[in-house]
């Protein structure tokens, strides 16, 4: 990944190194989030952390790309001021999209919280069903014992 971003200066190399580290940190947050034994609440937190670190990585890469865009525009004959304005305008769009992504992630977090509440309610229902199953098993045993005793009384009546 480092080579693919092709840093040209020391400051670009530092940005690329940070972007690579952030990328791997995001992957480390996503990895435990997909395990089946992880609770929904922990999964939501891990995904939120991974998304934040992933955004950082994207922002660092975007900074490199904006610098490359500015340099390319200057090379193509645009004035330094116009190239800088174009790069800043593109960065503005990126910030706008980042805001939209943030709003979406907040919405997803709220949905995740609602799902966690629904999961808790289902857990309570499961507990209640377990009690009902126990009661049904007791009633089956009682009905079986009653049938056996009734059968024993009839057998005793008709045999003697």
N, C-alpha and C positions, 0 to 999 in steps of 0.2 A: 504494500500500500504506500509505503514511504517513497519508493522509486516511481510509482505511478503518478504521484503528485509533483514530482520533479522540481524540488526547491532549487532556486538559483542563488540565493544569498543565505547568510547565516540566520537572519531573522525569519526568512521563509522556512528554513530547515527547522527552526524552533517551533513555528506554527504547525508545520507538518507533523513533528514529533508529538505535539500536544493533541493534534487531531487523531493520530493513530492510537495514542494512549486512551483518549476518550472513547474511541470506537471499540477498543477491546474492553474497556470498563463497562460500556453499555451491554456488550455481549455477555459479560460476567453477571450482570444484573438480570438479563433475560433468561439465562440458563436455568437457575433454580425456579423461576416463575412458572415454567411449564411442567414441573414435576407434579405428579398426581397427588402426592401427600401434602402439598403446600396449601394452606388455607386460602380462601378467597381474599381475605383482608391482606394477608402478607403478599399474595400474588399481585394485588392492586398496587401496593406500595413498591414492590420490586419493579413492576412495569413503569410506574411513574418515575422512579429513579433512573431507570434505563432510558426512558424517553428524554429526561432532562439532560443526561450525559450525551445522548445521541444528538440532541439539539446543539449542544456545545461543539461537538465534533463537526456538525454541519456548518455551524457559524464560522468555525476556523477555516474549513475548506472554502466556504463562500468568500472569506476575506482574501484568501489566496487567489481565487478566481477573479475577484474584482480587481485585484492588483494586475493580474494577467490581462484582463480586459482593458484596463486603462493603458497598459503598455502597448497592447495591440492597436488600440485606437490612435495612440501617438505615432506608432510606427506606420500606420496607414495614412497619416497626414493630418489628423485632427489636432487642434491646438491642445496644449496641456490643460487649459481651463475647461474646454469642452469635453475632453476625455474624462477629466475628474468629475464633471457634472453627470455625465452618462453613467459612470460607475456608481456615483452616489445615488442616482435615481434607481438604478437596478438594486442597490442595497436597500433602498426604501421599500421596494416591492418585496424583497426578501423579509424585511421586518414586518410588513403587513401580513405576509403569508405565515410568518412565525406566530403572529398574534392570533390569526385564525386557527392555526394548529393548537395553540395554547387553549383557546376557547373550546375547541373540540375535545381536547384532552380533559378539560375540566368537566365537560358534559359526560364524557366516558367515565370519569371518576364517579360522578353522581349516579350514573347507571350502575356501575359496579357496586356502589353502596346499597342501592335499592335491591340488587340481586343478592347481596349479602343478607339483607333483611328477609328477603323471601326464603333464602336457604335456612335461616334460623327458624322461620315459621314452619317450613317443611320438616325440620328436625323435631319441632314440638309435635307436629302431627304424627310423625313416625313413632315418637314415644307413646302417644295416645293409642295408636294402632297396636303397639306391643302390649299395652295393658289389655286392650280388647281381645287380642289373640290369647293372652293368658286366661282371661275369663272364659272364652269359648272352649279352651282345652279343659278347664275345670268342669264346665257344664257337660262336655262330652264324657268325661270320666264319671260324673254323677249319673248321667243318663245310662251309661253302660252298666254301672253298679246296680242301678234301679232295675234295669232289664234282667240282669243276672239273678237278682233276688226274687223278682216276680216269677221268672221262669222256674226257679227252685221251689217256690210255693206251689205253682201249678203242678209240677212234677210230683211233689210230695202229696198233693191232694188226689191226683189221679192214680198214683201207684198204690196207695194204701187203701 
